[in-house]
Amino acid sequence: MLLLSELHLDALSEVFNVGAGRAAASLSEIVGDEVKLSVPSVEIRESSDIDLSKMGMHGDRFGAVHQTFTGSFEAEAILLFTEDHALEIVRDMMGSQISIEDLAEFEQEAMCELGNIILNACLSAMADMLNIPMNCSLPDYNIATTEEIFRRISDDFHQPYLLLLHIDLAIEKRHTEGHLIFLLSSTSLQDLIQQLERFLGEI
């Protein structure tokens, strides 16, 4: 198994911390209130070992935003919030005056926007700090059970490695936990390691 060293993981954590700061600033403008995103914890897992419950991803259904990234390495990115938290985020983004009943109408658009902000902030930080080109597809959003997420990871992506980030999102006094999953091929993981080695050698 291709492993990221503690030094690699620390470097990635720093990269994604910069991305989280950018995302928080953008989200603060949208919701008109201070948004805080925690320093993401980063780990690498084999897809065959993934267990959402052990990852702290409790809840029957998740709002999942998916994007594909290409460039110096390729990755499938999935941003996950529990369904309840996704609706709370949408309400914060759309304004607290909107009724719960009306939220569903805006959920897909708002969550795609949220995913686009967070995913692009993280990947643009990586592109800037590692000095590599990165491009992304348009986001798509769906509500999925943990089993459906497992199935999609196994059946659709066929990527042996998962780069996992856990983030805490705080809007005003509301606290939400999210998970960011990057699915990587063996080649993409090796390419990422090489870029991190070059980055670490330059600092």
Residue, then its C-alpha position, 0 to 999 in steps of 0.5 A: m500500500l502506498l502510504l502518506s507519511e506524517l510529514h505528507l499528512d501535515a503538509l496536506s493538512e496545512v494546504f486544506n487549512v488554507g482552503a478551509g479559510r478561503a471557503a469560510a470567507s466566501l460562505s461568510e459573505i453568502v450567509g451574512d454572518e461569521v463562518k468558521l471551518s476547523v483545521p481539517s483532519v486528514e487520513i488515507r484509507e484503502s477503499s476496501d477498509i472503509d466503514l462510515s460508522k467508524m469514521g464518525m459518519h453517523g446518520d442514515r442519510f447524507g446530502a452528498v455533493h460530488q465533483t471530479f478534479t483533473g490536472s497533475f492528479e485526478a480525484e473524485a471528491i464527495l462532500l457529505f453532511t447528514e440530511d438534517h445538517a444539509l437542510e440547516i445549512v441551506r436555511d442559513m444560506m437562504g435566510s432564516q425567514i424561509s420556512i422548512e417546507d420551502l427548503a426542499e425547493f432550494e436544497q439542490e442548488a444551495m448544496c451544489e453552491l456550498g460544495n462548489i465553494i468548499l471543494n474548489a477552495c480546498l483544491s485551489a489552495m492545493a493548486d496554488m501551494l503545490n503550483i500544479p494545474m487543477n480543473c473541476s467538473l460542475p457539482d451534482y447533489n443527491i441524498a443518499t443512504t450510507e449503503e448507497i454511498f458505499r455502493r457508489i464508491s465501490d461500483d462507480f469509481h473503482q478507486p482503491y484509495l480514499l483521502l478523508l477529511h473531517i471538518d467542523l462547520a460553524i455558522e453563528k451558533r450552529h455547529t455542523e460536521g462534514h466529511l470530504i472524501f477524495l477517491l484516488s487511483s494508485t497512480s493519482l496517489q503516487d502523483l500526489i506524493q511526488q507533488l508533496e515531496r517537491f513542495l516539502g523540498e522547496i520549503 
